């Protein structure tokens, strides 16, 4: 099922875009960028749900009924949780909706890595496996072998700019893309965090805020490590996806730019 519903469609979509663009230098990198845009468009309903859920959770903090519940059941956590879930259900709010797009991205990342690895077929056996993966309409003779160069990179290998001296923990050179991946992931994660911290007695909101805060640390490190270790085609996907996510969220007018600064969240809370 993984091969049929994830790997095969991804490989074919990537190579179909590559075939349309032509087979010159840099074209496979552009194909990955266009592929990322398509993925973003397909997952837009999830991202819109994330934005809507974050806004609803923020507005809920100032709702009178919500505040009354916090005060009334402050000492009874079980009853408080029940009442909170009741309001969530009545108003159609999913407190964990903000984390869903991030979780769904993982199978896409794994599938894309395997797709790029398969598309980069370097040995006769790899080429045979790739040929078996392609749909009948694909023009195999024109597609294989791929031109895997993009800017200064080989998209099937980890990225790195050569250094004038050898560094043991940077065998591929200076990891420019890995740094950009980590930075753009950090910015995107921070922008989607609430402008003000939730009421500590709001258990679900507090858990969601804690999860978002953890992700703002772990996600940049994890994706940066992926970019450092795996094929640079993955880095191109990460950066494109992150930039699109930042633009999409900023376009809603709800991006919390203060969160990018140390203590920005606390300043917002003080203003409130």
N, C-alpha and C positions, 0 to 999 in steps of 0.2 A: 504493500500500500504506500509506503514511503517513497519508493521508486516511482510508482505509477502516478501518484497525486502531487508529489513535491518535486523530486529531482527531474523527472522527464519533462514536465511542463516548463520548469525554469530553464533547463538546458535549451529546449526548443525555442522558447521566447527570446532568450539571449542571442542565440545564433540566427534566429529569423531577423531580429533587429540589425545584427551585424551584417547579414547578407544584404539587407535593404540599403544600408549605409555605404556598402562597398567594402573592400577588403584591404584597404591601405593602412599605413601606420596610424596609430591612435584610435582607429575606428572601434576596436573592441572596448576600449575605455569609454568612449562615447556611448556605446551600446549599453554598458553597465549603468551609466548615468540615466539614460532614457528608461531602462528597466526599473531603476529606482523610482523615477517619477511615476511610472505606471503602478508600481506597488503602493506608492503613497496615495494615488488616486483611488485605488481599490480599497485601501484601508481607511479612506477619509471618513466614512461613517463612524468608525471606531474612535478616530481622533476627535471628531465633532462631539461624540458622546463623552469623551474625556473632558473636553472644554466645558460642556454643559454640566457635567457632574461636579467639576471643580467649582463652577460658579454657584450651583445650587447649594453645595456644602458651605461656601463662604457666606451666602445670603442667609442660610439657616442660623448662623451664629447670632444674627441680630433679630431673629424671629421671637416674638413675645411668648408664644406657646412653648417654643423650644427652651427659652430661658427659664420659664416657670417650671418646666419639668426638671431642669438641672438643679434648681433650688429645692423643689419638693422632695426629690428622691436622692439628694446628695449623699445620704448615708446608707442608702439601699442600692448597691451597685446592680444587683440582679434585676430589680424592678426598673431601675433607670435604663438598663440595656433593653429591657422589653418595651418600654415606652419609646425609646429612641428608634428601635426597629419598626415599631408601629407607624411612627411618623415617616420614616424612610419609605415604608410600603405605601402609605396613603398618598405620598407626594411623588412616588416613582423615582426615588433617589437611590442610586447605588453608591455607597460610600467608598467602594474599592474600584470604581470605574476608571479612576485616574491611573491605576496600575495595569489595566488590561492591555492597552496597546504595547506597553513595554514587554509584557509576558508573551504576547503573540509574535513579537519581533524575533524571538529566539529560534523557532523553527525556520523562519525565513533566513536568518543568518546562517544556520547550519546547512540548510538547503542550498543557499547561494554559494557557500564555500565548496560544497561537494560538486555543484554545477560548474563552477569555474575550474576546479581541479579536473573534472571530466572533460570540459571543453578544451583544456590546454593539452589534450592527448599528445604525449611525447614519444611513446613507444608503439610498435605495431599492435600490441595487445590493447593498449589504451585506445588507439584509433578504432579498433574493432568494437570495443565496448561502446565508444561514442557513436559509431555508425548504427549500432543496435538500439541506441537510445533515441535517435532522431526519428521524427514522424516522416511518413512517406513523401509529403509535399516538399520537404527540405532539399535544397540543391547541394548534396554532399560534396560533389567534386569541386565546387567553388568555395565551400566553407572550410574544408580541411586541407592543409593545416592552417590554424589561425595565425594572424599577425598579432602577437601578444604585447607589442610595444605600446606604451602610452606615456607621453612626456618623457621623463627620465627613467621610467619603471618598466620592469617585465611583470605583467599582471599575474603571472602564475607563481611568482616568488615574493618573499618578504621584501618590503621597500627599505631602502637606505641610501643615503648620499655618501659616497666614498670619503673617508677621512685621510688626511696626510700622515696619520699615525695609526697604529693598531690599538683597539680597545677590546679587551677580552669579552666584556659583557655586551658589546655592540658589534657582533660579527658581520652584520650587513651594512655597517656605516651609521651615519647620523639618522635617527628615525623621525624624519620631519612629519610624515603622514600620521604616525602613531601619536605624536604630540597634538596635531590638529584634530585628530579623532577624539582624544581625551578632552580637549578644550571645548569643542563644539558639543560633545555629549554633556559636559558639565553645564554649559550655558543653557542648553535645551531643558535639562532637568530642573535647573534653578528657576527658569522663567515660569514653569508650570506650577511651582509651589505657591500655596496661599500667601496673600500679602500680610495676613495676621495669623498668629498661631491659634489653634482651636482651644476652646475651654477644656481644661484638664479633666473635667467630669464627663465630657463627651467622649466616651470610650472609643467608639468607632472612628470618629474624626481624629482623635489623638493617635490611634493605631495607624490610620492612613497617613497622617502627617509624619509619624516616626518612620514608616516605610519609605515615604518620599524622600525624607532626609537621608536615610541610609542609601537609597538609590543614587542620590546626588554625589555620593562618595564612591560607592562600589561600581556603578555603571561606567563612569569615565575610566577608572582603573582597569576594569575587566575588558572593555572594548579597546582601550589603548593597548592592553597586552595582546588581544587578538590581532590588532593591526601590526604589532611588532613581530608577531610569531608566524601568522598565516600569510597566504597570498595577498599581494597588494591590491588585487581587484576587490577584496573585501573592504579595504580602507577607502577605496573610491566610493563604494556603496555607503559606508558609514557616514562619510563626510557629506555626501549628497543628501542622504536621508536626514541628517541632523540639520543641515542648512534649510531644507524644505520645511522641517518641523518648526524651526525658529520663525521662519517667515509666516507660516500658516498661523501660528499662535499669536505672533505680533499683530497680524492683520485683524484679529478679533478685538484688539484693544485691551486685552486682559493680561498681557505679559507683565510680570512683576520684575522690572529691571532693577529695582533696589536690592533684590535678592542676590544679585551678582557681586554686591559689595559686602565686605565683612560687617556683620551686625545690621544689615539692611532690614531684616525681618523685625528686629527689635525696635528700630526707628519707626517703622510703620505702626507697630503695636502702641508705641508711646504717643504717636499722633492721634490714634483712635481714642 
